[in-house]
Amino acid sequence: MDIHCILLTLLLLPTTLLGQHVLPSANHIFEDSLVGRVDILIDGDDLNYILADENQESNEEFPATFIYTFNDSVDTLEQVGFRLRGNTSRKSGKQSFKVSFNSFKSGQKYKGLEKLNLNGEHNDPTVSRAKIGWQIMADLNVPAARTNHVALYINNEYRGLYLNVEHIDEEFIKLRFDDANGNLYKCLWPADLTYLGSNPDLYKVDNWGRRTYELKTNTLADDYTDLINFLDIVNNTPLQDLTCELEPIFDIQNYLKLVAADVFMGNWDGHIFNKNNFYLYNDPCTGTFTMIPFDLDNILGIDWFGIDWADAHLNNWQNSLNGDRPLFERLMLIPTYRRQVEEHLEQLRLSWLESDYKTELYALRDKLSPYRIDDVYAEVDYNFTLNDFSNNFTHGLTDHVKQGLIEYLDNKLKSIEDKQDLLTSLSVEVVEYLVIPLIDSTRVDITTVFGKADTELAFNYNIEGGSWDQLILEPMTTNNYTVQFPNEPSNGQVMSWYILSNNGFGGISRFPECGDLNTYLGARPTPHLVINEIVASNTDGQQDEYGEYEDWIEVYNAGEVSIELNGLFLTDDNEELDKWKLPHISLSPGDYLTVYADNDTDQGDNHTNFKLNKDGEFLALVDSKDNYYAIIDSVSFPPLSEEEAYSRLPNGIGPFQTLTYQTFGRNNEESASTQMEVFSSVNCYPNPTSDRLTINSTSLGSYQLLDSNGSILSSAIMQIGLTQIDLSKYPSGIYLLATYPSSGNPSIEKIVIN
């Protein structure tokens, strides 16, 4: 395991194990205070091909223009991919669509996204159930897609009220996990998670033209070893050993929340009932699988089986006539886990009772009503009228929506309350812990999600492998405790710990049940990162990947080990230290990261959300939230003229000086003449990249692509202007690009392939 993964694991292990996933902010594209508008402009023949009955199963994309209007803001992206999406919805009158921003323009993103799903929700008269379902998942801290409602127009024809749903892909993972380079499996029917043997080919069998367990990342390696190991443990470990074997490789806490959400929502089309519609992601930093739900369109009273899902509970949830569900069945045989699901259901019941959910649903109905009036496509499949849309918020209809939204919720809340005797039938007190890092290295605060007022908790710990001590947790409120250490530990030390709870029912439980958890005390050592060079008025120097002259900031690793930049920040505001998050990459010793300060994050992960002031300002490199946003390096630079750089001399360690030349991504001690020759000769972009590299040269020449050992992988002629290199066949890693222009000096540049 890489050193940065070890550090992250030690620091984040408590919250990682407990399923505390961050829901990113809604940002512009998912803001739901209003209904946004999406326009798709596409060639008429291409649209006819997409909508033709004989092409309903096709995933062929066609170029289109995407326009997003929200309030007074209008954004336009050319050359996006447009196609049908979904399963049964492909044959519906109100079809669903996928927008891919980078299909025809490599690297193009919108608000950091590569794809969007525009779902017609043709099964749901209210067009609202999935939206509510995703919010329930988010409230439980399950990794959840962001959503909002939009009015969809295709070639200026109103296609109706749609739900805009975040696509689950690498970009989704980057925003929610420690490391985005792991295996992501899309699991569709009949994904029952049974163990089929050690042969990987047994898990790659196609169903309906796709794999049941379809690897969506690292497809070149196509390595299913981690999934097979996970399923082997789930299915073949003796029940008495399952907790200790499964906890290190599976986010059980997250799964138990997902189970509770499925039961609460009546999600029969998910993992438990229909063996369908979920992802599994294996975070390589923690070695832990996490289950991620998707397609929440058959919930909250939608039924095709004659089952009253509002009254369905854990005892009668699984469809026993439709095969095994080893993960669900076996975990529900473990009293601690079953009790946690019951507690989550009770917490959901209480939170909904305490909310004014009826008023909120009426407000949602009123917000959407104007966009439903002219939605003629909503009436094609099941003859859902405008009255049906309005009435189904309260009352059931016929066919598959026999319960209205409020009717379903009322019945579900009553059903959970009636079954609360299950909570007292188990003698084990269940406590889920969220550990907050030490404050001033003297105490740790603990929130118990399920803790009761009479629960006694004992905190057992040792520091740096020393002797074990025990402290009784002092309750601050019913669900909040604190541990005050008698002696102040030193910053940077590792504390191992576990908690014992006694609920007075005669049962004592241990968390975690197996092994111990590790937490850093106080802040980690500050990484050897510096701000190395600043250009605040770039008009004719380095171009970005779009050919634009933007101001830029260079960060340099002056240490002796690689540094993981995930969770670190750059800011020009000492009141907002977490203003812009650095890209999720590892920076090798002596290596540079240069980002463009152009206030245009849509252009990629190396474009900040602020600009530099050429008249001078404050700039800081900031540590992570876990290290209390400590400032790693800062500078207040003076006014800078056009093309001037403010650079450290000697490189990486010296004081800042104003220079008349720029050294983009290079040692600051290079001469001005050498640097200008490099500018006038060759540059390449984007870097880092994923599938394509563009060389921009002012003269003919040649290039060689080499691996990190110096072996030549490919070579070709370099044209005047733009030469593109296809990198899609190469695995992620560091490469070298050697260019030999006919005029100008040869150069070698490090290329990072994500």
C-alpha positions in Angstrom: 0.0 0.0 0.0 1.3 3.5 -0.8 2.5 5.6 2.1 -0.2 8.2 1.3 -2.9 5.5 1.6 -1.4 4.3 4.9 -1.7 7.9 6.2 -5.2 8.3 4.9 -6.2 4.9 6.4 -4.9 5.8 9.8 -6.5 9.1 9.8 -9.9 8.2 8.2 -10.4 4.6 9.3 -13.1 5.4 11.9 -15.3 7.3 9.5 -14.6 5.0 6.6 -15.7 2.0 8.5 -18.8 3.8 9.6 -20.1 4.8 6.2 -19.8 8.5 6.8 -19.8 9.6 3.1 -19.8 13.3 2.1 -22.7 14.5 -0.1 -21.1 17.1 -2.4 -22.9 20.5 -2.7 -25.7 20.7 -5.2 -23.8 23.4 -7.3 -25.5 25.0 -10.3 -26.5 21.9 -12.2 -28.4 20.2 -9.3 -29.8 23.3 -7.5 -33.5 22.5 -6.9 -35.0 25.8 -5.6 -36.4 26.3 -9.1 -37.0 24.0 -12.1 -34.2 24.3 -14.6 -34.4 24.0 -18.3 -32.4 21.7 -20.6 -32.4 22.2 -24.3 -31.0 19.6 -26.7 -30.4 20.7 -30.3 -29.7 17.8 -32.6 -29.8 16.9 -36.2 -33.4 15.8 -37.1 -32.2 12.6 -38.8 -30.1 11.7 -35.8 -33.0 12.3 -33.5 -35.3 10.1 -35.6 -32.7 7.3 -35.5 -32.5 7.5 -31.7 -36.3 7.4 -31.3 -37.0 4.7 -33.9 -38.6 1.6 -32.4 -35.9 -0.7 -34.0 -33.1 1.2 -32.3 -34.5 1.2 -28.7 -31.7 -1.0 -27.4 -29.0 1.1 -29.1 -26.4 3.0 -27.1 -25.1 4.9 -30.1 -24.4 8.5 -29.4 -25.0 11.4 -31.7 -23.5 15.0 -31.5 -25.8 17.6 -30.0 -25.7 21.0 -28.4 -26.6 21.1 -24.7 -28.0 24.3 -23.2 -28.8 24.6 -19.4 -30.9 27.5 -18.2 -31.4 28.2 -14.5 -32.8 31.5 -13.4 -31.0 34.1 -15.4 -27.9 31.9 -16.1 -27.5 30.2 -19.5 -24.7 27.7 -20.3 -24.0 26.2 -23.7 -21.8 23.2 -24.6 -21.3 22.1 -28.2 -20.5 18.6 -29.4 -22.0 16.6 -26.5 -23.1 13.0 -26.9 -26.9 12.2 -26.8 -28.6 8.8 -26.6 -31.4 6.8 -25.0 -30.7 5.3 -21.5 -32.5 2.9 -19.1 -34.0 -0.5 -19.4 -37.8 -0.8 -19.7 -38.0 3.0 -20.2 -36.5 2.6 -23.6 -39.8 1.2 -24.9 -41.9 3.8 -23.1 -43.6 6.8 -24.6 -41.7 9.1 -22.3 -38.1 7.9 -22.8 -35.1 8.7 -20.7 -31.8 10.1 -22.2 -28.1 10.3 -21.4 -25.9 13.3 -22.1 -22.2 12.7 -22.3 -20.1 15.9 -22.4 -16.8 14.3 -23.5 -17.9 11.9 -26.2 -17.0 14.2 -29.1 -14.8 16.7 -27.4 -12.2 15.0 -25.3 -11.9 16.2 -21.7 -15.0 18.4 -21.9 -17.0 18.5 -18.7 -19.9 20.6 -17.3 -19.6 21.6 -13.7 -17.0 18.9 -13.2 -19.3 16.2 -14.7 -18.8 14.0 -17.7 -22.4 12.7 -18.0 -26.0 13.5 -16.9 -29.1 11.3 -16.8 -32.4 12.8 -17.9 -35.0 10.4 -16.5 -38.6 10.5 -17.7 -40.0 8.8 -14.6 -42.7 7.4 -16.8 -43.9 4.9 -14.0 -44.5 7.7 -11.5 -47.5 10.1 -11.9 -45.9 12.6 -9.5 -42.4 12.5 -11.2 -41.2 12.9 -7.7 -40.6 9.6 -6.0 -37.0 9.1 -7.1 -36.2 12.6 -6.0 -37.5 11.9 -2.6 -35.7 8.5 -2.5 -32.3 10.0 -3.3 -32.8 12.6 -0.5 -33.6 9.8 2.0 -30.3 8.1 1.0 -28.4 11.3 1.3 -29.9 12.0 4.8 -28.6 8.6 5.9 -25.1 9.5 4.5 -25.4 6.7 1.9 -23.4 7.7 -1.2 -26.3 9.2 -3.2 -26.7 10.8 -6.6 -27.6 14.5 -6.7 -30.9 15.4 -8.5 -33.2 18.2 -9.5 -36.2 18.6 -11.8 -35.8 20.1 -15.2 -38.0 21.0 -18.2 -36.6 19.2 -21.2 -36.8 20.6 -24.7 -35.5 18.7 -27.8 -35.2 20.9 -30.9 -37.5 23.4 -29.2 -40.2 20.8 -28.6 -41.3 20.4 -25.0 -40.6 16.8 -24.0 -41.9 17.2 -20.4 -40.9 17.3 -16.8 -37.8 15.3 -16.1 -35.5 14.3 -13.2 -31.9 15.3 -13.8 -29.8 12.6 -12.0 -26.1 12.5 -11.4 -24.3 9.7 -13.3 -22.3 7.2 -11.2 -18.8 7.1 -12.7 -15.3 8.1 -11.9 -16.3 11.7 -11.3 -19.0 10.6 -8.8 -16.4 8.5 -7.0 -13.8 11.3 -6.8 -16.2 13.4 -4.9 -17.1 10.8 -2.3 -14.1 8.5 -1.6 -10.5 8.6 -0.5 -9.1 7.2 -3.8 -10.9 7.2 -7.2 -8.7 4.6 -8.8 -10.4 1.5 -7.6 -12.7 -1.0 -9.3 -16.3 0.2 -9.8 -18.8 -2.6 -10.7 -22.3 -1.9 -12.0 -24.5 -4.7 -10.8 -27.8 -5.5 -12.6 -30.3 -8.4 -12.5 -29.6 -11.2 -11.5 -26.8 -9.8 -9.3 -27.5 -11.9 -6.2 -23.9 -11.8 -4.9 -23.6 -15.6 -4.7 -20.1 -17.1 -5.0 -19.7 -18.9 -8.4 -16.1 -20.1 -7.9 -12.6 -18.8 -8.4 -12.8 -18.5 -12.2 -13.2 -14.8 -13.2 -15.0 -15.7 -16.4 -17.9 -17.0 -14.4 -18.6 -13.4 -13.3 -18.2 -11.9 -16.8 -21.2 -13.8 -18.4 -23.5 -11.5 -20.4 -27.2 -11.1 -19.6 -29.2 -9.1 -22.1 -26.1 -7.8 -23.8 -24.2 -6.7 -20.7 -22.5 -8.3 -17.8 -24.3 -8.9 -14.5 -21.2 -7.6 -12.7 -19.9 -5.0 -15.2 -16.5 -3.4 -14.4 -16.8 0.3 -15.3 -13.2 1.3 -14.4 -9.8 -0.3 -15.0 -11.4 -2.1 -17.9 -8.1 -2.8 -19.6 -6.9 -4.9 -16.6 -10.4 -6.4 -16.3 -9.3 -8.0 -13.0 -12.2 -9.4 -10.9 -10.0 -10.8 -8.1 -11.2 -8.3 -5.5 -14.9 -9.1 -6.2 -14.3 -12.8 -6.1 -12.6 -12.5 -2.8 -15.4 -10.4 -1.4 -18.1 -12.9 -2.6 -16.1 -15.8 -1.2 -16.0 -14.3 2.3 -19.7 -13.3 2.1 -20.8 -16.8 1.1 -18.4 -19.2 2.6 -17.2 -17.8 5.9 -18.8 -19.5 9.0 -21.4 -17.2 10.4 -19.6 -16.9 13.8 -16.5 -15.6 11.9 -18.3 -13.4 9.3 -18.2 -10.1 11.3 -14.4 -10.3 11.7 -13.8 -11.4 8.1 -16.2 -9.0 6.4 -15.7 -5.7 8.4 -12.2 -5.0 7.0 -13.3 -5.3 3.4 -16.9 -4.1 3.3 -18.6 -0.9 4.6 -21.2 -2.8 6.6 -22.5 0.4 8.3 -23.3 1.9 4.9 -25.0 -1.3 3.8 -27.2 -1.5 6.9 -28.4 2.1 6.2 -29.1 1.1 2.6 -31.1 -1.9 3.8 -33.2 0.4 6.1 -33.7 2.9 3.3 -34.9 0.1 0.9 -37.4 -1.2 3.5 -38.6 2.3 4.3 -39.1 3.3 0.7 -40.4 -0.1 -0.5 -37.6 -0.3 -3.1 -38.4 -3.7 -4.6 -36.1 -3.0 -7.6 -32.9 -2.9 -5.6 -30.4 -5.4 -4.3 -32.5 -7.2 -1.7 -35.7 -8.1 -3.5 -34.8 -8.0 -7.2 -31.0 -8.5 -7.2 -30.7 -5.3 -9.3 -29.6 -1.7 -9.5 -26.5 -1.2 -7.4 -22.8 -0.5 -7.7 -19.9 -1.9 -5.7 -16.8 0.3 -5.4 -13.6 -0.9 -3.9 -11.6 2.0 -2.5 -7.9 1.0 -3.0 -6.8 3.2 -0.1 -8.9 1.4 2.4 -9.4 -1.9 0.6 -13.1 -1.6 1.5 -16.1 -2.3 -0.8 -19.1 0.1 -0.6 -22.5 -0.5 -2.0 -24.0 2.4 -4.0 -27.7 2.4 -5.1 -29.1 3.7 -8.3 -32.4 3.9 -10.3 -34.8 4.6 -7.5 -37.8 4.9 -9.7 -39.9 2.0 -8.3 -40.4 3.2 -4.7 -42.9 4.8 -2.2 -46.0 2.9 -3.3 -45.2 1.8 -6.9 -45.9 -2.0 -7.0 -46.2 -4.6 -9.8 -46.5 -7.7 -7.5 -49.7 -7.1 -5.4 -47.5 -6.5 -2.3 -48.3 -3.8 0.3 -44.8 -2.3 0.5 -45.9 0.1 3.2 -46.4 -2.9 5.5 -43.4 -4.9 4.4 -40.8 -5.3 7.0 -37.5 -7.2 7.5 -39.3 -10.4 8.4 -41.2 -10.6 5.1 -39.0 -8.4 2.8 -37.0 -10.9 0.8 -38.7 -12.7 -2.1 -38.0 -16.2 -1.0 -39.3 -17.6 -4.3 -36.7 -15.8 -6.3 -33.3 -17.2 -5.2 -30.9 -16.5 -2.5 -29.5 -13.2 -1.2 -26.5 -14.3 0.8 -25.3 -10.9 1.8 -28.6 -9.7 3.1 -29.7 -13.0 4.6 -26.5 -13.7 6.5 -26.0 -10.2 7.9 -29.6 -10.2 9.2 -28.8 -13.4 11.2 -26.3 -11.4 13.2 -28.2 -9.7 16.0 -26.1 -6.5 16.2 -26.5 -5.8 12.5 -30.2 -6.6 12.4 -30.7 -4.3 15.4 -29.0 -1.5 13.6 -31.3 -1.8 10.7 -34.3 -1.6 13.1 -32.8 1.4 14.7 -32.3 3.1 11.4 -35.9 2.5 10.5 -36.9 4.0 13.9 -34.7 7.0 13.3 -36.3 7.5 9.9 -39.8 7.2 11.4 -39.0 9.8 14.0 -37.4 12.2 11.6 -40.3 12.1 9.2 -42.8 12.5 12.1 -40.9 15.5 13.3 -40.9 17.1 9.8 -43.8 18.7 8.2 -43.6 16.3 5.3 -47.1 16.8 4.1 -46.7 20.6 3.7 -43.3 20.0 2.0 -44.8 17.5 -0.5 -47.7 19.9 -1.3 -45.0 22.6 -1.9 -43.2 20.3 -4.3 -46.4 19.5 -6.1 -47.1 23.3 -6.5 -43.6 23.9 -7.8 -43.8 21.2 -10.4 -47.4 21.7 -11.5 -46.7 24.4 -14.2 -44.3 22.1 -15.9 -46.6 19.2 -15.9 -49.5 21.0 -17.6 -48.0 20.7 -21.1 -46.2 17.4 -20.5 -48.2 15.3 -23.1 -45.6 12.5 -23.0 -46.5 11.8 -19.4 -49.9 10.6 -20.6 -48.7 8.2 -23.3 -47.8 5.1 -21.3 -50.4 4.9 -18.5 -52.8 7.7 -19.4 -51.7 9.7 -16.4 -53.6 13.0 -16.5 -52.8 16.3 -14.9 -55.3 15.4 -12.2 -53.6 12.1 -11.6 -50.3 14.0 -11.1 -51.9 16.2 -8.5 -54.0 13.5 -6.8 -51.2 10.9 -6.5 -49.4 13.1 -4.0 -52.2 12.2 -1.6 -54.2 9.3 -2.9 -53.6 6.1 -4.9 -54.7 5.5 -8.4 -55.2 2.2 -10.2 -52.8 -0.2 -11.8 -49.3 0.0 -10.2 -49.7 3.1 -8.0 -52.4 2.1 -5.6 -51.0 4.4 -2.9 -50.4 8.1 -3.0 -47.1 9.5 -1.7 -48.6 10.8 1.6 -50.8 7.8 1.9 -47.8 5.5 1.6 -45.7 7.5 4.1 -48.5 7.6 6.6 -48.9 3.8 6.4 -45.2 3.1 6.5 -44.7 5.2 9.7 -47.6 3.4 11.3 -46.2 0.0 10.3 -42.7 0.7 11.7 -44.3 1.9 15.0 -46.4 -1.2 15.2 -43.3 -3.4 14.9 -41.1 -1.7 17.5 -41.3 -4.7 19.8 -38.5 -6.0 17.7 -36.2 -3.3 19.1 -36.6 -4.5 22.7 -36.4 -8.2 21.8 -32.7 -8.0 21.3 -30.4 -7.7 24.4 -27.5 -6.0 22.6 -27.1 -2.3 22.7 -26.0 -1.0 19.3 -24.0 2.2 19.0 -22.7 3.7 15.8 -19.8 6.0 16.4 -18.5 9.0 14.6 -15.1 10.0 16.0 -14.1 13.7 15.8 -10.2 14.2 15.8 -8.7 15.4 19.0 -9.1 19.0 19.9 -5.8 20.4 21.2 -4.7 16.8 21.5 -6.5 16.4 24.9 -9.9 15.0 24.1 -12.0 13.1 21.7 -15.7 13.7 21.1 -18.0 10.9 20.2 -21.5 11.0 18.8 -23.6 7.9 19.2 -26.3 7.7 16.6 -28.3 5.0 18.5 -27.2 5.7 22.1 -29.7 5.8 24.8 -29.6 8.0 27.9 -28.8 5.0 30.2 -26.1 3.5 28.0 -22.7 3.2 29.7 -19.8 3.6 27.4 -16.1 2.8 28.1 -13.3 4.1 25.9 -10.3 1.7 25.8 -7.1 2.9 24.2 -3.4 2.7 23.9 -0.9 5.2 22.4 1.9 4.0 20.1 1.5 0.4 21.2 1.7 1.1 24.9 -0.3 -0.3 27.7 -4.1 -0.2 27.5 -6.1 2.3 29.6 -9.9 2.7 30.0 -11.8 5.9 30.5 -15.6 6.1 31.1 -17.3 8.4 28.6 -18.9 11.4 30.1 -22.3 12.2 28.6 -22.8 15.7 27.4 -26.3 15.0 25.9 -28.2 11.8 25.2 -26.2 11.1 22.1 -22.9 12.9 22.7 -20.0 11.9 24.9 -16.5 13.2 25.4 -13.2 11.6 26.6 -10.8 13.8 28.5 -7.2 12.4 28.6 -5.4 12.7 31.9 -2.1 13.4 30.1 -1.7 15.3 26.9 -0.6 13.0 24.0 1.9 14.3 21.4 0.8 15.4 18.0 1.3 12.9 15.3 1.1 9.8 17.6 -1.2 6.9 16.7 -3.9 5.9 19.2 -5.5 2.5 19.0 -9.0 2.2 20.5 -12.3 0.4 20.9 -15.5 1.0 22.9 -17.5 -1.2 25.1 -21.2 -0.4 25.7 -23.6 -1.7 28.3 -27.3 -1.0 27.9 -28.6 -2.5 31.1 -30.3 -5.4 29.3 -27.5 -7.7 30.3 -25.7 -7.4 27.1 -22.2 -5.8 26.5 -21.2 -5.0 23.0 -17.8 -4.1 21.6 -17.2 -1.6 18.8 -15.6 -2.6 16.5 -16.4 -6.2 17.2 -13.0 -7.3 15.9 -9.7 -5.6 16.2 -9.1 -2.0 17.0 -9.4 1.3 15.2 -6.6 3.8 14.8 -6.7 7.6 14.9 -4.0 10.2 14.6 -3.7 12.5 17.6 -3.8 16.1 16.6 -2.4 17.2 13.3 -0.2 15.2 11.0 3.3 16.5 10.2 3.0 19.3 7.6 4.0 18.0 4.1 7.0 19.6 2.4 4.9 21.5 -0.2 5.5 25.0 -1.2 4.0 27.6 -3.5 6.9 27.9 -5.9 5.9 30.4 -8.7 3.1 32.8 -9.4 2.1 34.5 -12.7 -0.7 37.0 -12.2 -0.7 38.7 -15.6 -0.1 36.1 -18.3 -0.8 37.5 -21.7 1.7 35.9 -24.0 3.4 33.1 -22.0 2.1 29.6 -21.2 -1.3 28.6 -22.7 -3.7 26.2 -21.0 -5.2 23.2 -22.7 -7.8 25.4 -24.4 -5.2 27.7 -25.9 -6.0 30.5 -23.4 -3.5 32.7 -21.6 -4.5 32.3 -18.0 -2.7 33.2 -14.8 -1.2 30.3 -13.0 0.2 29.0 -9.7 2.9 26.4 -9.3 3.1 24.0 -6.3 6.3 22.1 -5.7 7.1 19.0 -3.7 10.3 19.9 -1.9 10.3 16.7 0.2 11.7 13.2 -0.2 8.4 11.2 -0.4 5.3 11.4 -2.6 2.5 13.6 -1.2 -1.2 12.9 -1.7 -2.9 16.2 -2.6 -6.4 15.0 -2.0 -8.0 17.2 0.7 -5.5 20.1 0.4 -6.6 23.5 -0.8 -5.4 26.8 -2.4 -7.0 30.1 -1.4 -6.7 33.8 -2.0 -8.9 34.5 1.0 -7.7 34.1 4.6 -11.3 34.0 5.7 -12.1 31.0 3.3 -9.2 28.6 3.7 -10.9 25.7 1.9 -11.8 27.8 -1.2 -10.4 25.5 -3.9 -9.6 21.8 -3.5 -6.4 20.6 -5.2 -6.7 17.7 -7.7 -6.8 14.2 -6.4 -3.2 13.2 -7.4 0.0 12.1 -5.8 2.9 14.5 -6.3 6.3 12.8 -6.5 9.5 14.3 -4.9 10.8 17.2 -7.0 7.7 17.3 -9.1 5.5 20.3 -9.9 1.7 20.8 -10.1 0.7 23.9 -12.0 -2.9 25.1 -12.0 -4.7 27.9 -13.9 -6.2 30.7 -11.7 -9.0 31.6 -14.1 -12.2 31.1 -12.0 -13.4 28.5 -14.6 -13.7 25.1 -12.9 -15.7 23.8 -15.8 -12.5 23.5 -17.8 -11.1 20.8 -15.6 -9.6 19.8 -12.2 -6.6 22.1 -12.8 -8.6 25.3 -13.1 -9.3 27.2 -9.8 -12.5 29.0 -8.7 -10.7 32.3 -8.2 -8.4 34.6 -10.2 -5.2 36.3 -9.2 -5.0 40.0 -8.8 -2.1 41.5 -10.7 -1.9 44.3 -8.2 -0.9 41.8 -5.6 -2.7 39.8 -2.9 -2.6 37.0 -0.4 -2.2 33.3 -1.5 -2.0 30.2 0.7 -1.6 26.5 0.4 -3.8 24.9 3.0 -3.9 21.5 4.8 -6.9 19.3 5.1 -10.0 19.6 7.3 -8.6 16.8 9.5 -5.6 19.0 10.1 -7.8 22.0 10.9 -7.0 23.8 7.6 -3.5 24.7 8.8 -1.6 26.9 6.4 1.2 24.9 4.9 2.7 27.8 2.9 1.6 31.3 2.1 2.8 34.5 0.3 1.6 38.0 -0.1 2.9 38.8 -3.6 3.5 42.4 -4.9 2.0 44.0 -8.0 3.2 42.0 -11.1 3.6 43.4 -14.7 2.6 41.4 -17.8 4.6 38.1 -18.0 6.5 38.7 -14.7 6.8 35.8 -12.4 7.1 35.8 -8.6 9.3 32.8 -8.0 11.4 31.1 -5.3 15.2 31.3 -5.8 16.9 28.9 -5.2 14.1 26.7 -6.6 11.7 25.4 -3.9 13.5 26.7 -0.9 14.6 30.3 -1.4 12.8 33.6 -0.9 10.4 34.9 -3.5 11.8 37.2 -6.2 10.2 39.1 -9.1 11.6 37.6 -12.4 11.1 38.8 -16.0 10.8 35.2 -17.2 8.5 32.3 -16.4 9.5 28.7 -15.7 6.3 26.8 -16.1 6.7 23.3 -14.5 10.4 23.7 -14.4 13.3 24.7 -12.1 13.1 28.4 -11.4 16.8 28.8 -12.0 16.6 28.2 -15.7 17.6 31.2 -17.8 15.1 33.5 -19.5 16.4 32.8 -22.9 16.1 29.0 -22.5 12.6 29.4 -21.2 11.4 31.6 -24.0 12.7 29.2 -26.5 10.7 26.4 -24.9 7.5 28.6 -25.1 8.1 29.3 -28.8 8.7 25.7 -29.7 6.5 23.0 -28.1 3.9 22.5 -25.4 1.4 19.7 -24.7 -1.9 19.4 -23.0 -3.9 18.3 -21.1 -1.6 17.0 -18.4 -2.7 15.0 -16.4 -4.9 13.3 -19.1 -7.0 10.2 -19.5 -7.1 9.2 -23.1 -5.6 11.8 -25.4 -2.6 14.2 -25.5 -2.3 17.2 -27.9 1.2 18.6 -28.9 1.2 22.2 -30.0 4.4 22.9 -32.0 5.6 25.9 -34.1 7.8 23.7 -36.2 8.0 20.2 -37.8 9.7 17.5 -35.8 9.2 14.2 -34.1 8.2 12.8 -30.8 8.7 9.7 -28.7 6.4 8.4 -25.9 8.4 6.5 -23.3 7.4 4.6 -20.1 8.9 5.6 -16.7 11.9 3.3 -17.3 12.8 5.0 -20.6 11.5 2.3 -23.0 10.1 3.8 -26.2 6.4 2.9 -26.6 5.6 4.9 -29.8 7.1 7.5 -32.0 5.8 9.6 -34.9 6.2 12.8 -36.9 5.2 16.0 -35.1 3.3 18.4 -37.3 3.3 22.2 -37.3 0.3 23.1 -35.1 -1.6 20.3 -33.3 -0.6 16.7 -33.2 -2.8 14.3 -31.2 -1.6 11.1 -29.5 -4.1 8.4 -28.5 -3.3 7.2 -25.0 -6.4 5.2 -24.3 -4.6 1.8 -24.6 -2.0 2.7 -21.9 -2.7 2.0 -18.2 -2.6 4.8 -15.6 0.8 5.9 -14.6 3.7 8.3 -15.3 5.2 8.5 -18.8 7.7 10.7 -20.6 7.2 12.6 -23.8 10.4 13.6 -25.7 9.9 16.2 -28.5 12.5 17.0 -31.2 11.5 20.2 -33.0 13.4 21.2 -36.2 13.9 24.6 -34.6 14.3 24.9 -30.9 15.7 22.7 -28.2 14.6 19.1 -27.6 12.6 18.6 -24.4 11.4 15.9 -22.1 8.1 16.3 -20.2 6.5 14.1 -17.6 3.0 13.0 -18.6 0.5 11.6 -16.1 -2.3 9.3 -17.4 -5.2 9.0 -15.0 
